[in-house]
């Protein structure tokens, strides 16, 4: 990391960082290194919250925050940067206020954009260390590849249900994320946190580990997680490590890399069909229906059959139960096709419309006719038809 000239610690800072100054591994010199550092956190959500809070409290000089989302009530169970009064506000606005209260000595730079291949090198290149607090595969691969191309350490974290992971990639010749996960999982194979759930305290644990690794990298102290994937099981309260070696054939950080620029990561992760595939698609195998139209159809003389492909615990929270409706989780659908009528119009729904689209495709492939996906899912129903229902 390049050295920077920094001013002396002011008297209030000496008091604020007294416990750091007492540590021989930090002392005044280490605190000045922290003050001279520039760190960017991608995502101001579950992982980004503890990351940003602890880095600002530690006294890093400049913190960058990349996010474009608004605060939702469902965020508050884990995203401790934000509060109830912030619902509906931009996350960067509430984060900036909270961080300024924690430590007004830190410069907080916000980037209100969706990180993509067109802006990642410019944004991330202005910082010494990148901390990945994202929750989707396209952005994780984007952050990784940008860090490799820029020569910046990538402090990685991920959470899912009761399990968390942390590592340091692209640091001092160590492996990158692509060395561990060369190819992304098939689109739709892995549920996101909204569908699968996540323990609220878990991002706090993993995000704090990421903040620790960032601080160690700045100080040049201790052994980092480079070359190691730390895996935490909250249910078992157990930790385990997996060794990660640099792959000399890695397409990004290998000895003869085949990818030397950023690519279309949504396409790489199978998040959108290829142009050729779209052109060849002459007939859509299933239809789509919105909340207003579905409400009208349910009130008709021949209402459609409603198929809920969420999990039982989601049904217990809120559902569109009508006579003859059935809930079959997506993972069980192929084995339970006999429960679905063949003489009625079928409307498939889930929380947002993603799982139901996969289910509608499956039913169409199995020969069911008059299959429709409820676009927007039960969240759209709450927004547009019945706001009295709980929204999760």
VOKE-374699 format. One record per residue (C-alpha): residue number from 1; residue in one letter; x, y, z. Coordinates in Angstrom, 3 decimals, decimal comma. Each point is the difference from the previous one (the first is absolute). Layout:
! VOKE-374699
TORNU / NUM / a / X / Y / Z .
...
END
This chain:
! VOKE-374699
TORNU / 1 / x / 0,000 / 0,000 / 0,000 .
TORNU / 2 / x / 1,395 / 3,376 / -0,978 .
TORNU / 3 / x / 1,114 / 2,206 / 2,864 .
TORNU / 4 / x / -1,692 / 3,387 / 0,337 .
TORNU / 5 / x / 0,998 / 3,062 / 1,907 .
TORNU / 6 / x / -2,413 / 0,551 / 2,842 .
TORNU / 7 / x / -0,303 / 2,682 / 2,653 .
TORNU / 8 / x / 0,636 / -0,735 / 3,610 .
TORNU / 9 / x / -2,820 / -1,401 / 2,084 .
TORNU / 10 / x / -1,933 / 2,833 / 1,572 .
TORNU / 11 / x / -0,520 / 0,029 / 3,735 .
TORNU / 12 / x / -3,625 / -1,234 / -0,197 .
TORNU / 13 / x / 1,184 / -2,857 / -2,220 .
TORNU / 14 / x / 2,611 / -1,044 / 2,539 .
TORNU / 15 / x / -2,820 / -0,392 / 2,487 .
TORNU / 16 / x / -2,362 / -1,705 / -2,457 .
TORNU / 17 / x / 2,574 / -2,602 / -1,064 .
TORNU / 18 / x / 1,638 / -0,452 / 3,418 .
TORNU / 19 / x / -0,667 / -3,750 / 0,094 .
TORNU / 20 / x / 1,586 / -0,395 / -3,422 .
TORNU / 21 / x / 3,014 / 2,071 / 0,984 .
TORNU / 22 / x / 0,554 / -2,321 / 2,956 .
TORNU / 23 / x / 0,385 / -3,011 / -2,299 .
TORNU / 24 / x / 3,647 / -0,486 / -1,019 .
TORNU / 25 / x / -1,148 / -1,346 / -3,380 .
TORNU / 26 / x / -1,741 / 3,315 / -0,712 .
TORNU / 27 / x / 1,319 / 2,894 / 2,068 .
TORNU / 28 / x / 0,229 / 3,453 / -1,487 .
TORNU / 29 / x / 1,620 / -1,165 / -3,234 .
TORNU / 30 / x / -2,721 / -2,569 / -0,620 .
TORNU / 31 / x / -2,756 / 2,488 / 0,750 .
TORNU / 32 / x / 1,518 / 2,391 / -2,508 .
TORNU / 33 / x / 0,011 / -2,814 / -2,567 .
TORNU / 34 / x / -3,683 / -0,498 / 0,666 .
TORNU / 35 / x / -0,579 / 3,730 / -0,376 .
TORNU / 36 / x / 1,806 / 0,006 / -3,341 .
TORNU / 37 / x / -1,937 / -2,954 / -1,388 .
TORNU / 38 / x / -2,822 / -0,009 / -2,530 .
TORNU / 39 / x / -2,461 / -2,918 / 0,124 .
TORNU / 40 / x / -3,121 / -0,556 / -2,073 .
TORNU / 41 / x / -2,904 / -2,182 / 1,138 .
TORNU / 42 / x / -2,238 / -1,309 / -2,763 .
TORNU / 43 / x / -3,496 / -0,246 / 1,443 .
TORNU / 44 / x / -1,494 / 1,862 / 2,980 .
TORNU / 45 / x / -2,107 / -2,944 / 1,146 .
TORNU / 46 / x / 0,469 / -2,916 / 2,369 .
TORNU / 47 / x / 3,752 / -0,453 / -0,423 .
TORNU / 48 / x / 0,680 / 3,611 / -0,890 .
TORNU / 49 / x / -1,539 / 1,241 / 3,242 .
TORNU / 50 / x / 2,501 / -1,508 / 2,484 .
TORNU / 51 / x / 2,789 / 0,461 / -2,530 .
TORNU / 52 / x / -0,601 / 3,722 / -0,314 .
TORNU / 53 / x / -0,722 / 0,573 / 3,683 .
TORNU / 54 / x / 3,150 / -1,694 / 1,267 .
TORNU / 55 / x / 2,271 / 1,460 / -2,679 .
TORNU / 56 / x / -1,233 / 3,508 / 0,745 .
TORNU / 57 / x / 0,304 / -0,607 / 3,744 .
TORNU / 58 / x / 3,559 / -1,234 / -0,559 .
TORNU / 59 / x / 0,934 / 3,302 / -1,607 .
TORNU / 60 / x / 0,702 / -0,792 / -3,634 .
TORNU / 61 / x / 0,482 / 3,189 / -1,966 .
TORNU / 62 / x / -2,486 / -0,458 / -2,831 .
TORNU / 63 / x / -2,871 / -2,427 / -0,292 .
TORNU / 64 / x / -1,732 / -0,495 / -3,323 .
TORNU / 65 / x / -3,507 / -1,461 / -0,091 .
TORNU / 66 / x / -1,582 / -1,373 / -3,169 .
TORNU / 67 / x / -3,760 / -0,586 / 0,033 .
TORNU / 68 / x / -3,105 / 1,074 / -1,902 .
TORNU / 69 / x / -2,805 / -1,535 / 2,063 .
TORNU / 70 / x / -2,581 / 1,396 / 2,407 .
TORNU / 71 / x / -0,575 / -1,124 / 3,586 .
TORNU / 72 / x / -2,820 / -2,534 / 0,286 .
TORNU / 73 / x / -1,621 / -1,257 / 3,191 .
TORNU / 74 / x / 1,314 / -3,491 / -0,753 .
TORNU / 75 / x / 3,576 / 1,362 / 0,184 .
TORNU / 76 / x / -0,189 / 1,061 / 3,638 .
TORNU / 77 / x / 0,381 / -3,492 / 1,456 .
TORNU / 78 / x / 3,683 / -0,007 / -1,001 .
TORNU / 79 / x / 1,055 / 3,284 / -1,681 .
TORNU / 80 / x / 0,965 / 1,928 / 3,110 .
TORNU / 81 / x / 1,128 / 3,108 / -1,862 .
TORNU / 82 / x / -3,662 / 0,857 / -0,472 .
TORNU / 83 / x / -2,960 / 0,564 / 2,325 .
TORNU / 84 / x / -3,763 / 0,049 / -0,124 .
TORNU / 85 / x / -0,090 / 3,718 / -0,822 .
TORNU / 86 / x / 2,154 / -0,705 / -3,064 .
TORNU / 87 / x / -2,533 / -2,232 / -1,757 .
TORNU / 88 / x / -0,419 / 1,321 / -3,531 .
TORNU / 89 / x / 3,211 / 2,045 / 0,073 .
TORNU / 90 / x / 3,080 / -0,715 / -2,084 .
TORNU / 91 / x / 2,302 / -2,298 / 1,935 .
TORNU / 92 / x / 2,943 / 2,272 / -0,714 .
TORNU / 93 / x / -1,779 / 2,934 / 1,650 .
TORNU / 94 / x / -0,777 / -1,833 / 3,231 .
TORNU / 95 / x / 3,446 / -1,641 / -0,015 .
TORNU / 96 / x / 1,760 / 3,342 / -0,396 .
TORNU / 97 / x / -1,848 / 1,477 / 2,977 .
TORNU / 98 / x / 0,643 / -3,001 / 2,227 .
TORNU / 99 / x / 3,689 / -0,199 / -0,874 .
TORNU / 100 / x / 0,524 / 3,722 / 0,543 .
TORNU / 101 / x / -1,409 / -0,428 / 3,484 .
TORNU / 102 / x / 2,339 / -2,912 / 0,704 .
TORNU / 103 / x / 3,104 / 1,868 / -1,133 .
TORNU / 104 / x / -0,108 / 3,462 / -1,594 .
TORNU / 105 / x / 3,750 / -0,191 / -0,698 .
TORNU / 106 / x / -0,510 / -2,492 / -2,837 .
TORNU / 107 / x / -0,776 / 1,151 / -3,521 .
TORNU / 108 / x / -2,945 / -2,021 / -1,333 .
TORNU / 109 / x / -0,289 / -0,020 / -3,785 .
TORNU / 110 / x / -3,225 / -1,400 / -1,418 .
TORNU / 111 / x / -0,505 / -1,490 / -3,456 .
TORNU / 112 / x / -3,720 / -0,134 / -0,770 .
TORNU / 113 / x / 0,283 / -2,380 / -2,952 .
TORNU / 114 / x / -0,398 / -3,629 / -0,893 .
TORNU / 115 / x / 3,549 / -1,312 / -0,323 .
TORNU / 116 / x / 0,517 / -1,375 / -3,492 .
TORNU / 117 / x / 2,697 / -0,688 / -2,563 .
TORNU / 118 / x / -0,144 / 3,583 / -1,218 .
TORNU / 119 / x / 0,751 / 1,700 / 3,334 .
TORNU / 120 / x / 1,657 / -2,603 / 2,244 .
TORNU / 121 / x / 3,624 / 0,694 / -0,933 .
TORNU / 122 / x / -0,401 / 3,739 / 0,455 .
TORNU / 123 / x / -1,828 / -0,248 / 3,335 .
TORNU / 124 / x / 1,997 / -2,798 / 1,598 .
TORNU / 125 / x / 3,294 / 1,260 / -1,398 .
TORNU / 126 / x / -0,161 / 3,069 / 2,255 .
TORNU / 127 / x / 0,413 / -2,141 / 3,138 .
TORNU / 128 / x / 2,684 / -2,177 / 1,587 .
TORNU / 129 / x / -2,211 / -2,910 / 1,086 .
TORNU / 130 / x / -3,385 / -1,251 / -1,185 .
TORNU / 131 / x / -2,411 / -1,685 / 2,424 .
TORNU / 132 / x / -2,721 / -2,020 / -1,710 .
TORNU / 133 / x / -3,316 / 0,235 / 1,836 .
TORNU / 134 / x / -2,162 / -1,050 / -2,942 .
TORNU / 135 / x / -2,625 / -2,754 / -0,087 .
TORNU / 136 / x / -0,045 / -1,140 / -3,630 .
TORNU / 137 / x / 2,335 / -1,932 / -2,254 .
TORNU / 138 / x / 0,324 / 2,451 / -2,918 .
TORNU / 139 / x / 1,285 / 2,763 / 2,285 .
TORNU / 140 / x / 2,309 / -2,368 / 1,896 .
TORNU / 141 / x / 1,679 / -1,059 / -3,238 .
TORNU / 142 / x / 0,111 / 3,619 / -1,156 .
TORNU / 143 / x / 1,647 / 1,160 / 3,245 .
TORNU / 144 / x / 2,481 / -2,870 / -0,116 .
TORNU / 145 / x / 1,043 / 0,557 / -3,597 .
TORNU / 146 / x / 0,282 / 3,757 / 0,487 .
TORNU / 147 / x / 2,206 / -0,527 / 3,074 .
TORNU / 148 / x / 2,298 / -2,359 / -1,918 .
TORNU / 149 / x / 0,300 / 2,429 / -2,904 .
TORNU / 150 / x / 0,632 / 2,911 / 2,382 .
TORNU / 151 / x / 2,328 / -1,895 / 2,335 .
TORNU / 152 / x / -2,234 / 0,725 / 3,021 .
TORNU / 153 / x / -0,722 / -2,447 / 2,852 .
TORNU / 154 / x / -3,583 / -1,301 / 0,036 .
TORNU / 155 / x / -1,289 / -0,660 / 3,520 .
TORNU / 156 / x / -2,859 / -2,424 / -0,592 .
TORNU / 157 / x / -2,995 / -0,962 / 2,113 .
TORNU / 158 / x / -3,226 / -1,874 / -0,641 .
TORNU / 159 / x / -2,959 / -1,153 / 2,104 .
TORNU / 160 / x / -2,806 / -2,461 / -0,627 .
TORNU / 161 / x / -2,559 / -1,188 / 2,540 .
TORNU / 162 / x / 2,175 / -1,072 / 2,974 .
TORNU / 163 / x / 3,384 / -0,165 / -1,752 .
TORNU / 164 / x / 2,591 / 2,634 / -0,808 .
TORNU / 165 / x / 3,274 / 0,125 / -1,907 .
TORNU / 166 / x / 2,941 / 2,370 / -0,048 .
TORNU / 167 / x / 3,307 / 0,201 / -1,824 .
TORNU / 168 / x / 2,516 / 2,387 / -1,541 .
TORNU / 169 / x / 0,475 / -0,288 / -3,743 .
TORNU / 170 / x / 2,446 / 1,522 / -2,475 .
TORNU / 171 / x / 2,501 / 0,960 / 2,688 .
TORNU / 172 / x / 3,792 / -0,362 / -0,313 .
TORNU / 173 / x / -0,143 / -2,654 / -2,692 .
TORNU / 174 / x / -2,670 / -1,989 / 1,803 .
TORNU / 175 / x / -3,033 / -1,621 / -1,633 .
TORNU / 176 / x / -2,988 / 1,940 / -1,271 .
TORNU / 177 / x / -3,696 / -0,817 / 0,268 .
TORNU / 178 / x / 0,151 / -1,643 / -3,433 .
TORNU / 179 / x / 2,669 / -2,419 / 1,250 .
TORNU / 180 / x / -2,569 / -1,315 / 2,495 .
TORNU / 181 / x / -3,168 / 0,392 / -2,078 .
TORNU / 182 / x / 1,096 / 0,004 / -3,617 .
TORNU / 183 / x / -3,569 / -0,221 / -1,281 .
TORNU / 184 / x / -3,171 / 1,373 / 1,614 .
TORNU / 185 / x / -2,832 / -2,358 / 0,939 .
TORNU / 186 / x / -2,765 / -0,443 / -2,531 .
TORNU / 187 / x / -2,483 / 2,876 / 0,070 .
TORNU / 188 / x / -2,819 / -0,726 / 2,438 .
TORNU / 189 / x / 1,836 / -2,879 / 1,679 .
TORNU / 190 / x / 0,951 / 1,994 / 3,119 .
TORNU / 191 / x / -2,737 / 1,939 / 1,793 .
TORNU / 192 / x / 0,712 / 3,551 / 1,064 .
TORNU / 193 / x / -0,349 / 1,135 / 3,600 .
TORNU / 194 / x / -3,494 / 1,371 / -0,622 .
TORNU / 195 / x / -1,165 / -3,479 / -0,986 .
TORNU / 196 / x / 2,120 / -2,160 / 2,307 .
TORNU / 197 / x / 0,309 / 2,332 / 2,976 .
TORNU / 198 / x / 3,021 / 1,048 / 2,031 .
TORNU / 199 / x / 0,574 / 0,218 / 3,747 .
TORNU / 200 / x / 0,117 / 3,695 / 0,857 .
TORNU / 201 / x / 3,117 / -0,137 / 2,166 .
TORNU / 202 / x / 1,993 / -2,019 / -2,558 .
TORNU / 203 / x / 1,003 / 2,941 / -2,240 .
TORNU / 204 / x / 1,203 / 1,756 / 3,141 .
TORNU / 205 / x / 2,402 / -2,852 / 0,725 .
TORNU / 206 / x / 1,304 / -0,388 / -3,546 .
TORNU / 207 / x / 0,091 / 3,735 / -0,712 .
TORNU / 208 / x / 2,027 / 0,552 / 3,168 .
TORNU / 209 / x / 2,496 / -2,617 / -1,178 .
TORNU / 210 / x / 0,267 / 1,845 / -3,300 .
TORNU / 211 / x / 0,663 / 3,267 / 1,849 .
TORNU / 212 / x / 2,692 / -1,753 / 2,032 .
TORNU / 213 / x / 1,688 / -1,295 / -3,153 .
TORNU / 214 / x / -0,068 / 3,467 / -1,553 .
TORNU / 215 / x / 1,661 / 1,488 / 3,083 .
TORNU / 216 / x / 2,675 / -2,730 / 0,047 .
TORNU / 217 / x / 0,757 / 0,626 / -3,665 .
TORNU / 218 / x / 0,407 / 3,727 / 0,652 .
TORNU / 219 / x / 2,233 / -0,574 / 3,014 .
TORNU / 220 / x / 1,976 / -2,830 / -1,556 .
TORNU / 221 / x / -0,555 / -1,998 / 3,178 .
TORNU / 222 / x / -0,956 / -3,600 / 0,635 .
TORNU / 223 / x / -1,003 / -2,759 / -2,378 .
TORNU / 224 / x / -2,857 / 0,825 / -2,336 .
TORNU / 225 / x / -2,524 / -2,357 / -1,564 .
TORNU / 226 / x / 1,809 / 0,061 / -3,338 .
TORNU / 227 / x / 0,164 / -3,613 / -1,171 .
TORNU / 228 / x / -2,642 / -1,048 / 2,507 .
TORNU / 229 / x / -3,791 / -0,090 / -0,082 .
TORNU / 230 / x / -1,444 / 0,359 / 3,501 .
TORNU / 231 / x / -3,405 / -1,665 / 0,363 .
TORNU / 232 / x / -2,257 / 0,652 / 2,995 .
TORNU / 233 / x / -3,001 / -2,136 / 0,949 .
TORNU / 234 / x / -2,124 / 1,996 / 2,430 .
TORNU / 235 / x / -2,302 / -2,899 / 0,899 .
TORNU / 236 / x / 2,905 / -2,223 / 1,015 .
TORNU / 237 / x / 2,112 / 2,946 / 1,194 .
TORNU / 238 / x / 2,915 / -1,441 / -1,929 .
TORNU / 239 / x / 2,771 / 1,380 / -2,169 .
TORNU / 240 / x / 1,939 / -1,811 / -2,667 .
TORNU / 241 / x / 2,544 / 0,965 / -2,598 .
TORNU / 242 / x / 0,509 / -1,060 / -3,574 .
TORNU / 243 / x / 3,333 / 0,592 / -1,690 .
TORNU / 244 / x / -0,270 / 1,935 / -3,256 .
TORNU / 245 / x / 2,920 / -0,124 / -2,424 .
TORNU / 246 / x / 0,646 / 2,314 / -2,880 .
TORNU / 247 / x / -0,958 / -1,672 / -3,234 .
TORNU / 248 / x / 2,765 / 0,581 / -2,538 .
TORNU / 249 / x / -2,625 / -0,596 / -2,702 .
TORNU / 250 / x / -2,478 / 2,500 / 1,456 .
TORNU / 251 / x / -1,448 / 2,015 / -2,895 .
TORNU / 252 / x / 0,455 / 3,233 / 1,963 .
TORNU / 253 / x / 3,021 / -0,297 / 2,324 .
TORNU / 254 / x / 1,785 / -2,998 / -1,558 .
TORNU / 255 / x / 3,435 / 0,015 / -1,580 .
TORNU / 256 / x / -1,528 / 0,489 / -3,439 .
TORNU / 257 / x / -3,372 / 1,661 / 0,630 .
TORNU / 258 / x / -2,564 / -0,296 / -2,762 .
TORNU / 259 / x / -2,218 / 2,772 / 1,380 .
TORNU / 260 / x / 1,736 / 3,342 / 0,190 .
TORNU / 261 / x / -2,997 / 2,309 / 0,221 .
TORNU / 262 / x / -3,351 / 0,133 / 1,705 .
TORNU / 263 / x / -2,872 / -1,862 / -1,651 .
TORNU / 264 / x / -3,800 / -0,174 / 0,155 .
TORNU / 265 / x / -0,409 / -1,701 / 3,376 .
TORNU / 266 / x / -3,755 / -0,485 / -0,111 .
TORNU / 267 / x / 0,495 / -1,904 / -3,229 .
TORNU / 268 / x / 2,982 / -1,872 / 1,508 .
TORNU / 269 / x / -2,179 / -1,085 / 2,929 .
TORNU / 270 / x / -2,902 / -0,994 / -2,254 .
TORNU / 271 / x / -2,231 / 2,796 / 1,255 .
TORNU / 272 / x / -1,264 / 0,828 / -3,468 .
TORNU / 273 / x / -0,534 / -1,955 / -3,156 .
TORNU / 274 / x / 2,388 / 0,463 / -2,871 .
TORNU / 275 / x / -1,110 / 2,169 / -2,899 .
TORNU / 276 / x / 0,047 / -3,047 / -2,252 .
TORNU / 277 / x / -2,243 / -1,905 / 2,388 .
TORNU / 278 / x / -2,490 / 2,846 / 0,146 .
TORNU / 279 / x / -0,122 / 0,248 / -3,774 .
TORNU / 280 / x / -0,653 / -3,720 / -0,302 .
TORNU / 281 / x / -2,800 / 0,159 / 2,581 .
TORNU / 282 / x / -3,052 / 0,321 / -2,250 .
TORNU / 283 / x / -2,624 / -1,014 / 2,570 .
TORNU / 284 / x / 0,090 / 0,702 / 3,739 .
TORNU / 285 / x / -0,595 / -3,329 / 1,784 .
TORNU / 286 / x / -2,082 / 1,689 / 2,705 .
TORNU / 287 / x / -1,884 / 3,235 / 0,489 .
TORNU / 288 / x / 0,319 / 2,750 / 2,562 .
TORNU / 289 / x / -2,603 / 1,679 / 2,166 .
TORNU / 290 / x / 0,178 / 3,018 / 2,299 .
TORNU / 291 / x / -1,696 / 0,608 / 3,331 .
TORNU / 292 / x / -2,992 / 1,948 / -1,334 .
TORNU / 293 / x / -0,705 / -2,491 / -2,776 .
TORNU / 294 / x / 0,362 / -2,961 / 2,380 .
TORNU / 295 / x / -2,458 / 1,590 / 2,398 .
TORNU / 296 / x / -2,508 / 0,318 / -2,816 .
TORNU / 297 / x / 0,511 / -3,595 / -1,090 .
TORNU / 298 / x / -0,476 / -1,306 / 3,539 .
TORNU / 299 / x / -3,363 / 1,793 / 0,147 .
TORNU / 300 / x / -1,172 / -1,481 / -3,296 .
TORNU / 301 / x / -2,379 / -2,929 / -0,488 .
TORNU / 302 / x / 2,953 / -2,262 / -0,833 .
TORNU / 303 / x / 2,863 / 1,052 / 2,293 .
TORNU / 304 / x / 3,481 / -1,405 / -0,680 .
TORNU / 305 / x / 1,710 / -2,611 / 2,117 .
TORNU / 306 / x / 2,554 / 1,672 / 2,264 .
TORNU / 307 / x / 3,302 / -1,796 / 0,532 .
TORNU / 308 / x / 2,258 / 1,375 / 2,741 .
TORNU / 309 / x / 3,603 / -1,204 / -0,401 .
TORNU / 310 / x / 1,409 / 1,621 / 3,151 .
TORNU / 311 / x / 1,003 / -1,755 / 3,231 .
TORNU / 312 / x / -2,534 / -0,945 / 2,738 .
TORNU / 313 / x / 1,305 / 2,656 / 2,392 .
TORNU / 314 / x / -0,623 / 2,636 / -2,675 .
TORNU / 315 / x / -3,576 / -1,229 / -0,479 .
TORNU / 316 / x / -0,532 / 0,382 / 3,751 .
TORNU / 317 / x / 1,041 / 3,668 / -0,219 .
TORNU / 318 / x / -2,352 / 0,927 / -2,837 .
TORNU / 319 / x / -1,734 / -1,812 / -2,848 .
TORNU / 320 / x / -2,648 / 0,365 / -2,684 .
TORNU / 321 / x / -1,991 / -3,010 / 1,174 .
TORNU / 322 / x / -3,110 / -0,680 / -2,059 .
TORNU / 323 / x / -2,150 / -3,089 / -0,514 .
TORNU / 324 / x / 2,105 / -2,671 / -1,629 .
TORNU / 325 / x / 3,298 / 1,857 / 0,272 .
TORNU / 326 / x / 3,073 / -2,033 / 0,876 .
TORNU / 327 / x / 3,497 / 0,678 / 1,246 .
TORNU / 328 / x / 2,798 / -2,102 / -1,470 .
TORNU / 329 / x / 3,561 / 1,233 / 0,605 .
TORNU / 330 / x / 1,932 / 0,415 / -3,224 .
TORNU / 331 / x / 2,475 / -2,742 / 0,921 .
TORNU / 332 / x / -2,871 / -2,513 / 0,348 .
TORNU / 333 / x / -2,001 / 1,046 / -3,035 .
TORNU / 334 / x / 1,307 / -2,514 / -2,535 .
TORNU / 335 / x / -0,874 / -2,884 / 2,333 .
TORNU / 336 / x / -3,508 / 1,290 / 0,743 .
TORNU / 337 / x / -1,351 / 0,882 / -3,423 .
TORNU / 338 / x / -2,986 / -2,289 / 0,485 .
TORNU / 339 / x / -1,387 / 2,450 / 2,566 .
TORNU / 340 / x / -0,416 / 2,706 / -2,638 .
TORNU / 341 / x / -3,216 / 0,027 / -2,087 .
TORNU / 342 / x / 0,277 / -0,238 / -3,763 .
TORNU / 343 / x / -3,434 / 1,462 / -0,794 .
TORNU / 344 / x / 0,445 / 3,491 / 1,498 .
TORNU / 345 / x / 2,096 / 3,054 / -0,582 .
TORNU / 346 / x / 3,012 / -0,085 / 2,346 .
TORNU / 347 / x / 1,528 / 3,086 / 1,613 .
TORNU / 348 / x / 3,279 / -0,579 / 1,832 .
TORNU / 349 / x / 1,211 / 2,428 / 2,641 .
TORNU / 350 / x / 2,758 / 0,466 / 2,555 .
TORNU / 351 / x / 1,374 / 2,982 / 1,939 .
TORNU / 352 / x / 1,265 / 2,089 / -2,936 .
TORNU / 353 / x / -0,625 / -2,014 / -3,167 .
TORNU / 354 / x / 3,444 / -1,568 / -0,455 .
TORNU / 355 / x / -0,649 / -3,504 / 1,332 .
TORNU / 356 / x / -3,452 / -0,038 / -1,559 .
TORNU / 357 / x / 1,535 / 0,747 / -3,413 .
TORNU / 358 / x / 2,190 / -3,087 / 0,354 .
TORNU / 359 / x / -3,046 / -2,024 / 1,050 .
TORNU / 360 / x / -2,074 / 1,276 / -2,924 .
TORNU / 361 / x / 2,794 / -0,966 / -2,374 .
TORNU / 362 / x / 0,103 / -3,477 / 1,527 .
TORNU / 363 / x / -3,757 / -0,451 / -0,331 .
TORNU / 364 / x / 0,083 / 1,173 / -3,607 .
TORNU / 365 / x / 2,831 / -2,429 / -0,730 .
TORNU / 366 / x / -2,072 / -2,799 / 1,555 .
TORNU / 367 / x / -2,883 / 0,714 / -2,362 .
TORNU / 368 / x / -2,332 / 2,069 / 2,178 .
TORNU / 369 / x / -1,923 / 2,564 / -2,011 .
TORNU / 370 / x / -1,345 / 3,409 / 1,081 .
TORNU / 371 / x / 2,822 / 0,593 / 2,507 .
TORNU / 372 / x / 0,594 / 3,547 / 1,269 .
TORNU / 373 / x / 2,658 / 1,503 / 2,243 .
TORNU / 374 / x / -1,183 / 2,627 / 2,502 .
TORNU / 375 / x / 2,562 / 2,758 / -0,639 .
TORNU / 376 / x / 1,023 / 1,763 / 3,210 .
TORNU / 377 / x / -1,378 / -2,760 / 2,194 .
TORNU / 378 / x / -1,705 / 0,463 / 3,302 .
TORNU / 379 / x / 1,914 / 3,230 / 0,664 .
TORNU / 380 / x / -1,727 / 1,526 / -3,030 .
TORNU / 381 / x / -3,339 / -1,267 / 1,314 .
TORNU / 382 / x / 0,571 / 1,783 / 3,313 .
TORNU / 383 / x / 1,104 / 3,207 / -1,756 .
TORNU / 384 / x / -2,795 / 0,121 / -2,573 .
TORNU / 385 / x / -2,957 / -1,982 / 1,366 .
TORNU / 386 / x / 0,023 / -0,544 / 3,766 .
TORNU / 387 / x / 2,392 / 2,176 / 2,061 .
TORNU / 388 / x / -1,459 / -1,481 / 3,194 .
TORNU / 389 / x / 1,913 / -3,230 / -0,600 .
TORNU / 390 / x / 3,505 / -0,375 / 1,464 .
TORNU / 391 / x / 2,859 / 0,719 / -2,370 .
TORNU / 392 / x / 3,256 / -1,854 / 0,550 .
END
